[in-house]
Amino acid sequence: MNKTVVAISIGLVFSLTACYDKEKNTNTPQVTVTDSGQNSVDNSSKNLGDQKENQAYLALVDQFFNDNLKLEPVYATFVGVNDYNDQFGGDLTEEYLKARHELNTSYLAQVEAIDRSKLSSELQLSYDMFAYNRNVALVDETFPARFMPMNQFYSTVISMVQLGTGESAQPFNTIKDYQNWVSRLSGFIAWTKLAQLRMDEGIRSKVVLPRVLVERIIPQLEAQIVENPSDSLFYAPINNLPEDFTQAQKDELTAQYTQLIKDELLPALTSLKDYFAITYLPVARGTDGWWGLPNGKVWYQHLANSHTTTTMSVDEIHQIGLSEVTRILSEMDKVRQQVKFEGDLTAFFASLSSEPQYFFTDRQGLIDGYMVIKDKINLELPKYFNVTPKADYVVKPVESFREQSAAGASYESPAVDGSRPGVFYINTYNLKAQPKWGMTTLSLHEAAPGHHFQIAIKQELVGVPEFQRFGGYTAFEEGWALYAENLGIEMGLFDDPYQYFGKLSDEMLRAMRLVVDTGLHSKGWTREQAIQYMKDNSPMAESDIVAEVERYMAIPGQALSYKVGQLKILSLRAEAENALGDKFDLKGFHDQILVSGSLPMAVMESKIHQWIETQK
């Protein structure tokens, strides 16, 4: 998943080694390396459009991006804009909600006043993306998401802890940086109080979280409540004060942080924890899916469409899931026969999930194993890609404070200025949930050429509007990551049948998501039904299954995007191969998918159709 998800959990935010082959791709945008090390799109061989209209469009969307950063200051920090590092923002205030509506309404009207037909071909794609975003955002406003401002999976509290450790996007290099964080932390403290008022509104409107999710949130909050301020994770910047600070400066900052944590932050977190435990838990709902909320089925259909960037019905998605589960089970059974396992598929699942040879016995061994796989994959990448990211990535364990409820793995994008690499997080809490046979496919998905490639290349683009560099669509980004797993077959990374089974197991997870997510939120499934379905159709550890199902309960529709996006990319590749025959260039196809940023499915389809015509 992307914490921009990708691994951005604010509410939720990549060495070029080659350029496009100009001989083979004379009709496609060229990507070059600028002095800043970014990817630059050259439209010299494309429809360049009317220069005046192009400039008007670019000025408009860049102004939107800047205006949006003012409204979303924490997001600004993640995209490398440090002008608002002292601000937290007020995403739950009436002023924020009004400003967001006016921003989307105003810019939708302004972009519609631009003549799309006069734009360059690349900017026509951008135009479609921008208009799509504004329309979806305006529909989002009609649903009361503000009444459920946090859950166990995406939590502003967790995001602020990560920022406050000094190991994320928030800088801690100067006195001003430290003062900025004090100011931002004060804004967060105010947010914890407003969140309780919004949840009170949710209680009155019957828009509340399922009980089990509330039970997961409480220990997350309890983990942040300590007796001594110096034991708080928010104290970490004081433990790492720069050496060039004077002793007087160090003493002053230490006193300031200690006072803020002791007198304001810890009481605020305690109050929030008590609210969940005493006020909210007794009124949390007994239903597990969105159907149990007022207008919940309509809300869920919108979420399914916005996450997949399609107009598919929930029922259609459910049926695709059932079909894919059946197909993958058949492939899994072929592996069982290939390795000459004597029992049935259920027994094979049990063996792979329990026998000691399939698991590491220590956490560092797991991390080291992923580093070996990283080197192996890196050797194959130049055969399949013209463009690779400048930024590298590292493999790290999930932090201890969130490992019990975090996903099995996730990816966090690198710093825009290159000061911090991407991070491939591995949850080492339960080694039985991290089988050796699942490592290759997970690395392909989360790191290279999956999320790390796609998100890093997107961030490194120049010559495109900023919202394309830093915005994204789950269906595209997760669809690409799942496609990257499939590409591992061609890369020869699944010659070992057990590693290939791991690939099938991960694909099964994405197929089951189509069934379970829709089952939970539109067909009245219970949490227990969803857990049992996943147990019956996969070798996943029960702890992983429970975390997955509760994730779907918290963020409905998001899990649909993986398989839907992968199937669309695979179908477009098959279409291009059939249309172009010997002229089909796989590297060129990958370039087309990656060098415009993240795209809605319909926009990506239009782009590939245009590319096919030029290649003919």
Disulfide bonds with the S-S distance in Angstrom:
none
